[in-house]
Structure formats: C-alpha cells, structure tokens
C-alpha cells in the first residue's frame, strides 16, 4: 500500500479516537498505561526467527506467525479496552500501535456477573464502584497495556508449547507513548515499511545481539 494511502487511513483513525485520546506531555513514572496510544515492540527470546521469513520484501508467516496474527486480530474480543490499529509481524519481533481506552471496561464489560448492566444510566452505582475498584487494583499491579500484551504473549506461548515447538519471548516488551498525530503517522509508516527495510533493520541477525 502506498505511503500516502497509509497516512490517509491513519489520520482518519486518529480523528475517530480524538474525543477520548489524551496526549501526555511526557512519559513519567506516574503514567499508569490505562489511557492513550502506544508504539509497542515485542521480540522473541534470543531474537530467533520463529514467525517466518522475509522474501522479496514481504513477510511470509509460518504457522506460529499465523497464530500471532490471529491473536492480534482478536485482541478486542478478549480485552475490550484495547485496539490494535497497526501491526507488523517480523521474523523475530512484532510492532504494534495499541490504543488503550479504560472507559470501555465500564461500557462493555461486567467482570462481576458476566451480563449486561446499565452502568451509564446510574441504576447500578454499587456495581460501577466495584468495577472501578477492581480495575484500579489490576492497573496498580500491571497496567491495562501490560495485561493485554501479556495475554497475547501467553496465548502464543501456549499454542507453541501445545504443538511441541521450542519457543519463548523476550521477557519484557518495549513501549513508547505516541504524543500526537504526526508521530502516529511517522511510526505507522515505519511499521508498514519494516519488511522492505529488513536488511537495514536493527533486529536483522547481522545487526543484533540476543537480549533477555
């Protein structure tokens, strides 16, 4: 897809989320990762090529790579507060742009009873308070972003081990807060062009050293 089309789509996505997206002035220790937009990079352990290979500037996924893709596509089903707008799976890592909107927990999820509740009408204030307290406890420990990314990693690991594959992720993932539309477009273009620029990529085997 040409870069111009990518930029047009990305700007439209950004406009759609503008009502709820808050731009942080800077990354800080108090940022709880429960609201905003993030550029995520997750690497395999030892940066081993587990997900497929680049052929003629295109990423060809193997079975494990397809599993990663399925989990990326299904993230909103398991984590209604998360949306992955851009993604690219590479042989030994993946890049994502993730939007976290914690208000969707109250709108879409009833973690107490598993049934629809009219939280917005005010008819269940005790439930809303309970939900807030429950999610506050979760966010204090990990943050919604970490819960979501951990879920993807766990699902892929489970699939691999269930199939008898020797697979592991790098322990942590790299995150960067996206502060404005221009940065969003720049990062999205970088992600989209990753297969084309594989030989110059810092994660290419000729340029990397395994880290865990």
Residue, then its C-alpha position, 0 to 999 in steps of 0.5 A: x500500500x502506498x505511503x500516502x494511502x497509509x497516512x490517509x487511513x491513519x489520520x482518519x483513525x486518529x480523528x475517530x479516537x480524538x474525543x477520548x485520546x489524551x496526549x501526555x506531555x511526557x512519559x513519567x513514572x506516574x503514567x499508569x498505561x490505562x489511557x492513550x496510544x502506544x508504539x509497542x515492540x515485542x521480540x522473541x527470546x534470543x531474537x530467533x526467527x520463529x514467525x517466518x521469513x522475509x522474501x522479496x520484501x514481504x513477510x511470509x508467516x509460518x504457522x506460529x506467525x499465523x497464530x500471532x496474527x490471529x491473536x492480534x486480530x482478536x485482541x478486542x474480543x478478549x480485552x475490550x479496552x484495547x485496539x490494535x490499529x497497526x501491526x507488523x509481524x517480523x521474523x523475530x519481533x512484532x510492532x504494534x500501535x495499541x490504543x488503550x481506552x479504560x472507559x470501555x471496561x465500564x461500557x462493555x464489560x461486567x467482570x462481576x456477573x458476566x451480563x449486561x448492566x446499565x452502568x451509564x444510566x446510574x441504576x447500578x452505582x454499587x456495581x460501577x464502584x466495584x468495577x472501578x475498584x477492581x480495575x484500579x487494583x489490576x492497573x496498580x499491579x500491571x497496567x491495562x497495556x501490560x495485561x493485554x500484551x501479556x495475554x497475547x504473549x501467553x496465548x502464543x506461548x501456549x499454542x507453541x508449547x501445545x504443538x511441541x515447538x521450542x519457543x519463548x519471548x523476550x521477557x519484557x516488551x518495549x513501549x513508547x507513548x505516541x504524543x500526537x498525530x504526526x508521530x502516529x503517522x511517522x511510526x505507522x509508516x515505519x511499521x508498514x515499511x519494516x519488511x522492505x527495510x529488513x536488511x537495514x533493520x536493527x533486529x536483522x541477525x547481522x545487526x543484533x545481539x540476543x537480549x533477555 
